[in-house]
């Protein structure tokens, strides 16, 4: 059962990594759909971390990379760095956790090393979830605040895009993966991980008993 939990955590971690990459790449962080005063067709504008895309009715979507980082709002600037950090942390979490699996050959005879690897992988998954959740929540708060701000023009108001919903789901998946690994290490690791040292201890005890038995036996014969 514990081995299955480790595999489940690794699968969730891989799904979380794919989700983080998807959220970072998709341009649908801020979405707006409105009909201007003199426009007949509907226009949809998507704003992401790296580009802005515009689609009008049945016309093909056109995207353009941001000309400068300085023109971006603070939440998008911070989201760029944090999402890249989340990708790196999730990747390291998978690699480190793989070293602590029971099925791997790394530290096969060293239970404590596998435990440390699993704990390290869990911490990396949790840090990746936090690095994903911060920009997603920040951007969501900015969108909601500007949407209800009467001083913001109607054409400048945005709605929550699909990327933010995927970001919330991805953060939860990474969080669950980290919690599973921590639970796996906390429950029953003494019997399982340190079990490899038990035969050596028993062997030393047997040797000590063998050494003591002859000496006690000869001492008793001398008294007889």
C-alpha positions as a Python dict, from the first residue, in 0.01 Angstrom:
ca = {
    (1, 'X'): (0, 0, 0),
    (2, 'X'): (281, 240, 85),
    (3, 'X'): (450, 167, -246),
    (4, 'X'): (124, 247, -426),
    (5, 'X'): (103, 578, -240),
    (6, 'X'): (451, 667, -360),
    (7, 'X'): (355, 588, -720),
    (8, 'X'): (36, 792, -681),
    (9, 'X'): (236, 1089, -551),
    (10, 'X'): (476, 1064, -845),
    (11, 'X'): (187, 1052, -1094),
    (12, 'X'): (26, 1355, -931),
    (13, 'X'): (360, 1534, -936),
    (14, 'X'): (399, 1465, -1309),
    (15, 'X'): (44, 1589, -1372),
    (16, 'X'): (123, 1899, -1168),
    (17, 'X'): (437, 1965, -1372),
    (18, 'X'): (240, 1940, -1698),
    (19, 'X'): (-23, 2170, -1550),
    (20, 'X'): (232, 2432, -1445),
    (21, 'X'): (389, 2431, -1791),
    (22, 'X'): (44, 2460, -1951),
    (23, 'X'): (-60, 2750, -1728),
    (24, 'X'): (266, 2932, -1798),
    (25, 'X'): (237, 2891, -2174),
    (26, 'X'): (-133, 2963, -2226),
    (27, 'X'): (-225, 3327, -2294),
    (28, 'X'): (-567, 3305, -2128),
    (29, 'X'): (-485, 3468, -1795),
    (30, 'X'): (-698, 3777, -1852),
    (31, 'X'): (-988, 3751, -2094),
    (32, 'X'): (-1219, 4022, -2223),
    (33, 'X'): (-1516, 3992, -2458),
    (34, 'X'): (-1711, 4306, -2539),
    (35, 'X'): (-1884, 4486, -2823),
    (36, 'X'): (-1760, 4837, -2877),
    (37, 'X'): (-1986, 5130, -2953),
    (38, 'X'): (-1913, 5129, -3327),
    (39, 'X'): (-1824, 4760, -3369),
    (40, 'X'): (-2048, 4504, -3531),
    (41, 'X'): (-1837, 4196, -3467),
    (42, 'X'): (-1739, 4055, -3131),
    (43, 'X'): (-1380, 4091, -3023),
    (44, 'X'): (-1208, 3868, -2770),
    (45, 'X'): (-873, 3961, -2622),
    (46, 'X'): (-652, 3724, -2427),
    (47, 'X'): (-363, 3845, -2213),
    (48, 'X'): (-104, 3600, -2089),
    (49, 'X'): (240, 3607, -1935),
    (50, 'X'): (426, 3626, -2265),
    (51, 'X'): (185, 3754, -2530),
    (52, 'X'): (-150, 3910, -2603),
    (53, 'X'): (-391, 3751, -2850),
    (54, 'X'): (-693, 3904, -3028),
    (55, 'X'): (-967, 3714, -3206),
    (56, 'X'): (-1258, 3870, -3394),
    (57, 'X'): (-1555, 3647, -3478),
    (58, 'X'): (-1446, 3386, -3734),
    (59, 'X'): (-1115, 3553, -3814),
    (60, 'X'): (-802, 3363, -3715),
    (61, 'X'): (-653, 3458, -3383),
    (62, 'X'): (-354, 3690, -3393),
    (63, 'X'): (-96, 3696, -3116),
    (64, 'X'): (185, 3935, -3039),
    (65, 'X'): (465, 3903, -2788),
    (66, 'X'): (497, 4187, -2541),
    (67, 'X'): (741, 4449, -2663),
    (68, 'X'): (885, 4523, -2320),
    (69, 'X'): (869, 4382, -1970),
    (70, 'X'): (832, 4731, -1822),
    (71, 'X'): (491, 4787, -1980),
    (72, 'X'): (342, 4486, -1798),
    (73, 'X'): (149, 4526, -1472),
    (74, 'X'): (322, 4413, -1150),
    (75, 'X'): (113, 4097, -1114),
    (76, 'X'): (214, 3970, -1458),
    (77, 'X'): (580, 4056, -1402),
    (78, 'X'): (583, 3863, -1074),
    (79, 'X'): (386, 3576, -1228),
    (80, 'X'): (651, 3526, -1494),
    (81, 'X'): (925, 3463, -1244),
    (82, 'X'): (715, 3261, -1000),
    (83, 'X'): (575, 3029, -1265),
    (84, 'X'): (924, 2960, -1400),
    (85, 'X'): (1035, 2883, -1044),
    (86, 'X'): (734, 2653, -1002),
    (87, 'X'): (835, 2456, -1312),
    (88, 'X'): (1190, 2410, -1181),
    (89, 'X'): (1069, 2308, -834),
    (90, 'X'): (820, 2055, -972),
    (91, 'X'): (1088, 1903, -1195),
    (92, 'X'): (1332, 1873, -905),
    (93, 'X'): (1055, 1730, -689),
    (94, 'X'): (999, 1446, -936),
    (95, 'X'): (1372, 1370, -966),
    (96, 'X'): (1438, 1379, -592),
    (97, 'X'): (1127, 1177, -507),
    (98, 'X'): (1224, 913, -762),
    (99, 'X'): (1541, 846, -562),
    (100, 'X'): (1332, 770, -253),
    (101, 'X'): (1093, 519, -410),
    (102, 'X'): (1108, 163, -287),
    (103, 'X'): (1136, 35, -643),
    (104, 'X'): (1451, 236, -724),
    (105, 'X'): (1808, 120, -667),
    (106, 'X'): (1931, 445, -512),
    (107, 'X'): (2006, 404, -141),
    (108, 'X'): (1847, 61, -151),
    (109, 'X'): (2023, -44, 168),
    (110, 'X'): (1997, 294, 334),
    (111, 'X'): (1646, 352, 466),
    (112, 'X'): (1725, 691, 612),
    (113, 'X'): (1851, 816, 276),
    (114, 'X'): (1528, 717, 104),
    (115, 'X'): (1328, 887, 376),
    (116, 'X'): (1526, 1210, 331),
    (117, 'X'): (1473, 1191, -46),
    (118, 'X'): (1097, 1153, -5),
    (119, 'X'): (1078, 1441, 241),
    (120, 'X'): (1288, 1658, 10),
    (121, 'X'): (1063, 1573, -285),
    (122, 'X'): (753, 1652, -78),
    (123, 'X'): (894, 1992, 21),
    (124, 'X'): (973, 2069, -343),
    (125, 'X'): (618, 1979, -449),
    (126, 'X'): (473, 2198, -174),
    (127, 'X'): (701, 2487, -271),
    (128, 'X'): (599, 2447, -636),
    (129, 'X'): (231, 2455, -534),
    (130, 'X'): (292, 2775, -338),
    (131, 'X'): (484, 2933, -627),
    (132, 'X'): (190, 2852, -856),
    (133, 'X'): (-81, 2966, -618),
    (134, 'X'): (67, 3309, -542),
    (135, 'X'): (59, 3455, -897),
    (136, 'X'): (-277, 3290, -971),
    (137, 'X'): (-438, 3443, -662),
    (138, 'X'): (-268, 3778, -721),
    (139, 'X'): (-390, 3798, -1079),
    (140, 'X'): (-741, 3691, -980),
    (141, 'X'): (-755, 3958, -712),
    (142, 'X'): (-640, 4223, -962),
    (143, 'X'): (-905, 4121, -1214),
    (144, 'X'): (-1188, 4126, -959),
    (145, 'X'): (-1073, 4458, -812),
    (146, 'X'): (-1054, 4631, -1149),
    (147, 'X'): (-1383, 4480, -1262),
    (148, 'X'): (-1574, 4648, -979),
    (149, 'X'): (-1372, 4969, -993),
    (150, 'X'): (-1589, 5245, -1149),
    (151, 'X'): (-1279, 5443, -1245),
    (152, 'X'): (-1163, 5172, -1486),
    (153, 'X'): (-1294, 5200, -1842),
    (154, 'X'): (-1527, 4928, -1965),
    (155, 'X'): (-1286, 4836, -2242),
    (156, 'X'): (-1006, 4787, -1987),
    (157, 'X'): (-1196, 4551, -1760),
    (158, 'X'): (-1101, 4186, -1777),
    (159, 'X'): (-1249, 3854, -1675),
    (160, 'X'): (-1089, 3550, -1517),
    (161, 'X'): (-937, 3332, -1788),
    (162, 'X'): (-920, 2955, -1815),
    (163, 'X'): (-550, 2954, -1729),
    (164, 'X'): (-625, 3073, -1377),
    (165, 'X'): (-870, 2789, -1317),
    (166, 'X'): (-611, 2541, -1441),
    (167, 'X'): (-360, 2708, -1211),
    (168, 'X'): (-578, 2651, -905),
    (169, 'X'): (-627, 2286, -997),
    (170, 'X'): (-255, 2241, -1060),
    (171, 'X'): (-163, 2390, -723),
    (172, 'X'): (-404, 2152, -550),
    (173, 'X'): (-257, 1852, -733),
    (174, 'X'): (97, 1946, -631),
    (175, 'X'): (-20, 2006, -276),
    (176, 'X'): (-178, 1660, -258),
    (177, 'X'): (140, 1500, -398),
    (178, 'X'): (351, 1666, -130),
    (179, 'X'): (110, 1571, 149),
    (180, 'X'): (105, 1206, 35),
    (181, 'X'): (484, 1183, 45),
    (182, 'X'): (499, 1341, 390),
    (183, 'X'): (228, 1102, 514),
    (184, 'X'): (422, 813, 363),
    (185, 'X'): (735, 912, 553),
    (186, 'X'): (563, 979, 885),
    (187, 'X'): (364, 658, 908),
    (188, 'X'): (552, 338, 956),
    (189, 'X'): (888, 447, 819),
    (190, 'X'): (1072, 307, 1122),
    (191, 'X'): (963, -49, 1053),
    (192, 'X'): (1002, -26, 679),
    (193, 'X'): (1301, 195, 614),
    (194, 'X'): (1513, 80, 906),
    (195, 'X'): (1421, -282, 855),
    (196, 'X'): (1740, -335, 658),
    (197, 'X'): (1943, -277, 971),
    (198, 'X'): (1752, -530, 1183),
    (199, 'X'): (1932, -842, 1053),
    (200, 'X'): (2268, -684, 1126),
    (201, 'X'): (2163, -603, 1481),
    (202, 'X'): (2026, -952, 1534),
    (203, 'X'): (2345, -1099, 1397),
    (204, 'X'): (2555, -896, 1638),
    (205, 'X'): (2331, -1002, 1926),
    (206, 'X'): (2366, -1367, 1825),
    (207, 'X'): (2742, -1333, 1807),
    (208, 'X'): (2750, -1173, 2149),
    (209, 'X'): (2537, -1452, 2291),
    (210, 'X'): (2759, -1712, 2129),
    (211, 'X'): (3064, -1548, 2279),
    (212, 'X'): (2908, -1534, 2622),
    (213, 'X'): (2768, -1886, 2627),
    (214, 'X'): (3099, -2070, 2606),
    (215, 'X'): (3257, -1848, 2871),
    (216, 'X'): (2967, -1902, 3109),
    (217, 'X'): (2973, -2273, 3038),
    (218, 'X'): (3341, -2310, 3122),
    (219, 'X'): (3299, -2104, 3437),
    (220, 'X'): (3026, -2334, 3557),
    (221, 'X'): (3242, -2641, 3487),
    (222, 'X'): (3523, -2499, 3688),
    (223, 'X'): (3294, -2453, 3988),
    (224, 'X'): (3165, -2809, 3948),
}
